[in-house]
Amino acid sequence: MRSVTLAILLASALATAMPAQSPIPVIVPAATPAVKSAQAPAPSQTSDSAPAMLRMLQEMKAANEETLRKQAATLQQLDELEKTAEQIKIYSKRG
């Protein structure tokens, strides 16, 4: 009787310890075909579009320069923080 109980307990322990199989993923194709992105129209070479493009490029350049200035200021702040952190480490080792 004791061996039967032990066998049942062992079998149930093995059954719960074995990982269950995960189901195979099913890939379902889309109901409608994928829409191809429309090609950008070629810029016209009229005299009106050239100044507009130049203005747009100048605005983009100004925005990029502003972003670079902000990034430089942030890098400088990070360098100062790093120096301060190193000083704190040095002072904490002394005391």
N, C-alpha and C positions, 0 to 999 in steps of 0.2 A: 504494500500500500504506500509505503514511504517512497519507494523508487518511482512509482507511478506519479505521485504528486510532484516529486522533484523533476521528472521528465516533462510534465505539463508546464511547470513554472519555467523551466529552461526553454521550452519551445515558445512560450508566449514572450519571454524576454528577447529571444532571437527575432521573433516576428516584429516586435515593436522597434528593435534596434536597426533593422534593415530599412534603408531609405526607399520611399515609394518612387515609382517611375513617373517622370513628368510626361504629360501628353505632348505629342509632336505638334509643333506650331503649324497652323494652316495659313497659307498665304493666299489671300483672295485678290484677284486682279481688280483694278478700278472699273467701275461701271461705265465711265465715259473715258475716251482716249485723252491723254495728256495734251494740254493746250501748249502749242509752241509759242515762245515769246516773240512778239512782233519785233522786227528789226527796226532800229532807230532810223528815221528818215535822214538822208544825207543832207548836210547843211547846204543851204543855197548860197551861192557866191554873189549875192547882190550887195550893193553898196550899203544897204540898211542893216544887214546882219553883222557886218564886220565891226562896226563901232559897238554894237550891243554885245558881241562876243568879247571884245576887248574890255568893255566895262565889267562884264561878268568875271573875266579872268583877274582883273585888278581887284575886285571885291574879294575873290577867293584868296588872292595873295595877301591882302590885308588881314583877312580872317586867319590865315595860316600863321602869319607873323605874330598876331595876338596870341594864338595858341602856343607858339614857341616861347613867347615871353612869359606866359603863365607857367609853362613847364620848367623854364629856367629858374623862375622864382621858387617853385616847389622843390626843385633839386637842391637849391641853395639852403632852403629850410631843412631839408632832410640831412644834408651834410652837417649843418649846425647841430641838429639833434644827435647825430651819430657821434660827433666830437664830445658833446655833453655827456652822452651815455658812457663813452670811454673814460672820461674824467671821473664819473661817478664810480665806475668799476675800480679805477686806480685808488680813489680815496677810500672805498669800502674795504679794499685789501689791506690798507695801511692801519686802519682802526681796529 
